[in-house]
Amino acid sequence: MSIRLERIISPSAAQLAELYAVCSQAPNYWQLTEGKLLPGKAAIAGWFDGSELPVGRKPDDQQIYGVRLGAELIGMVMALRGWRYPEQTMIGLLLLSERWQGKGLGRAVYEAIEGIIRSWPGMRVVRIGIIASNTPAFPFWHRMGFRETGERRRDLSFLADTILLEKPL
Ligand SMILES: CC(C)(COP(=O)(O)OP(=O)(O)OC[C@H]1O[C@@H](n2cnc3c(N)ncnc32)[C@H](O)[C@@H]1OP(=O)(O)O)[C@@H](O)C(=O)NCCC(=O)NCCS
């Protein structure tokens, strides 16, 4: 099974509907992190409007990819180049439809996005924030080589603190 990352820049209504469908196929994630079964459609559209970009970051620094297996969109991954400093990239979310979890595809997607991140000049660190209540995610990121930095944040849109992990490149 080989996956393909497909960059989405200004999504059409059909692309937004596909992303919404794939998010709705991972209800455990939204339940564990936000206490609901789905993100809102407006929240998904908001990923693309630049409103979450830190000061000084350009629209192209935020890259969102659909994950395709054959013709089917089975997941998504987002990366923000130059998060706290120019050499650091933040992975916003890596999510697969539950039907496709636990089959090695999460690793394939992570390796593909890490390849893209490594191609950006000067990049030294990849960072991920895991909501503490999303306990199944921790072993995955540990397997991908990430370690806790000791930092945690509180964002009231989530059920628990965000735990920060990093991987040096
Ligand atoms: C997290 C997620 C992307 C992982 O993808 P996946 O396809 O299920 O993971 P894989 O099958 O590729 O597993 C990769 C490795 O992690 C390990 N792993 C994954 N989940 C694990 C778990 N819950 N417990 C122990 N090990 C786990 C696997 O054993 C595998 O190890 P190996 O490659 O060294 O043999 C996927 O489960 C998902 O979309 N979850 C919902 C969204 C989410 O929580 N995203 C992360 C937000 S921070």
The ligand as an SDF file (V2000), in Angstrom:
LIG
                    3D

 48 50  0  0  0  0  0  0  0  0999 V2000
   -1.6040    8.5720   15.4180 C   0  0  0  0  0  0  0  0  0  0  0  0
   -1.7890    7.9500   14.0300 C   0  0  0  0  0  0  0  0  0  0  0  0
   -1.4590    9.0020   12.9610 C   0  0  0  0  0  0  0  0  0  0  0  0
   -0.8140    6.7670   13.9060 C   0  0  0  0  0  0  0  0  0  0  0  0
   -0.9760    6.1770   12.6360 O   0  0  0  0  0  0  0  0  0  0  0  0
   -1.1190    4.5860   12.5000 P   0  0  0  0  0  0  0  0  0  0  0  0
   -1.2530    4.2790   11.0680 O   0  0  0  0  0  0  0  0  0  0  0  0
   -2.1930    4.1340   13.4200 O   0  0  0  0  0  0  0  0  0  0  0  0
    0.2930    4.1200   13.0670 O   0  0  0  0  0  0  0  0  0  0  0  0
    1.2500    2.9990   12.3960 P   0  0  0  0  0  0  0  0  0  0  0  0
    0.4490    1.7490   12.2000 O   0  0  0  0  0  0  0  0  0  0  0  0
    1.9180    3.5660   11.2030 O   0  0  0  0  0  0  0  0  0  0  0  0
    2.2870    2.7760   13.5560 O   0  0  0  0  0  0  0  0  0  0  0  0
    3.6180    3.3120   13.4930 C   0  0  0  0  0  0  0  0  0  0  0  0
    4.3900    2.8090   14.6840 C   0  0  0  0  0  0  0  0  0  0  0  0
    3.8390    3.3430   15.8970 O   0  0  0  0  0  0  0  0  0  0  0  0
    3.4510    2.2840   16.7710 C   0  0  0  0  0  0  0  0  0  0  0  0
    2.1690    2.6370   17.3840 N   0  0  0  0  0  0  0  0  0  0  0  0
    1.1580    3.3480   16.8200 C   0  0  0  0  0  0  0  0  0  0  0  0
    0.1340    3.4850   17.6950 N   0  0  0  0  0  0  0  0  0  0  0  0
    0.5200    2.8040   18.8130 C   0  0  0  0  0  0  0  0  0  0  0  0
   -0.1000    2.5670   20.0750 C   0  0  0  0  0  0  0  0  0  0  0  0
   -1.3170    3.0470   20.3700 N   0  0  0  0  0  0  0  0  0  0  0  0
    0.5790    1.8370   21.0050 N   0  0  0  0  0  0  0  0  0  0  0  0
    1.8010    1.3510   20.7300 C   0  0  0  0  0  0  0  0  0  0  0  0
    2.4490    1.5630   19.5500 N   0  0  0  0  0  0  0  0  0  0  0  0
    1.8060    2.2800   18.6210 C   0  0  0  0  0  0  0  0  0  0  0  0
    3.2930    1.0640   15.8830 C   0  0  0  0  0  0  0  0  0  0  0  0
    3.4980   -0.1260   16.5970 O   0  0  0  0  0  0  0  0  0  0  0  0
    4.3310    1.2970   14.8110 C   0  0  0  0  0  0  0  0  0  0  0  0
    5.6100    0.9200   15.2630 O   0  0  0  0  0  0  0  0  0  0  0  0
    6.7140    0.3970   14.1780 P   0  0  0  0  0  0  0  0  0  0  0  0
    6.4960    1.1600   12.8930 O   0  0  0  0  0  0  0  0  0  0  0  0
    8.0010    0.7340   14.7930 O   0  0  0  0  0  0  0  0  0  0  0  0
    6.4240   -1.0520   14.0180 O   0  0  0  0  0  0  0  0  0  0  0  0
   -3.2360    7.4140   13.8150 C   0  0  0  0  0  0  0  0  0  0  0  0
   -3.5060    6.4020   14.7540 O   0  0  0  0  0  0  0  0  0  0  0  0
   -4.3040    8.4940   13.9180 C   0  0  0  0  0  0  0  0  0  0  0  0
   -4.6700    9.0920   12.9070 O   0  0  0  0  0  0  0  0  0  0  0  0
   -4.8360    8.7350   15.1450 N   0  0  0  0  0  0  0  0  0  0  0  0
   -5.8920    9.7560   15.3170 C   0  0  0  0  0  0  0  0  0  0  0  0
   -5.3430   11.1570   15.1680 C   0  0  0  0  0  0  0  0  0  0  0  0
   -4.2140   11.4450   16.1400 C   0  0  0  0  0  0  0  0  0  0  0  0
   -4.2950   11.1600   17.3340 O   0  0  0  0  0  0  0  0  0  0  0  0
   -3.1510   12.0580   15.6000 N   0  0  0  0  0  0  0  0  0  0  0  0
   -2.0290   12.5070   16.3970 C   0  0  0  0  0  0  0  0  0  0  0  0
   -2.3450   13.8190   16.9960 C   0  0  0  0  0  0  0  0  0  0  0  0
   -1.0150   14.4280   17.9600 S   0  0  0  0  0  0  0  0  0  0  0  0
  1  2  1  0
  2  3  1  0
  2  4  1  0
  2 36  1  0
  4  5  1  0
  5  6  1  0
  6  7  2  0
  6  8  1  0
  6  9  1  0
  9 10  1  0
 10 11  2  0
 10 12  1  0
 10 13  1  0
 13 14  1  0
 14 15  1  0
 15 16  1  0
 15 30  1  0
 16 17  1  0
 17 18  1  0
 17 28  1  0
 18 19  1  0
 18 27  1  0
 19 20  2  0
 20 21  1  0
 21 22  1  0
 21 27  2  0
 22 23  1  0
 22 24  2  0
 24 25  1  0
 25 26  2  0
 26 27  1  0
 28 29  1  0
 28 30  1  0
 30 31  1  0
 31 32  1  0
 32 33  2  0
 32 34  1  0
 32 35  1  0
 36 37  1  0
 36 38  1  0
 38 39  2  0
 38 40  1  0
 40 41  1  0
 41 42  1  0
 42 43  1  0
 43 44  2  0
 43 45  1  0
 45 46  1  0
 46 47  1  0
 47 48  1  0
M  END
$$$$
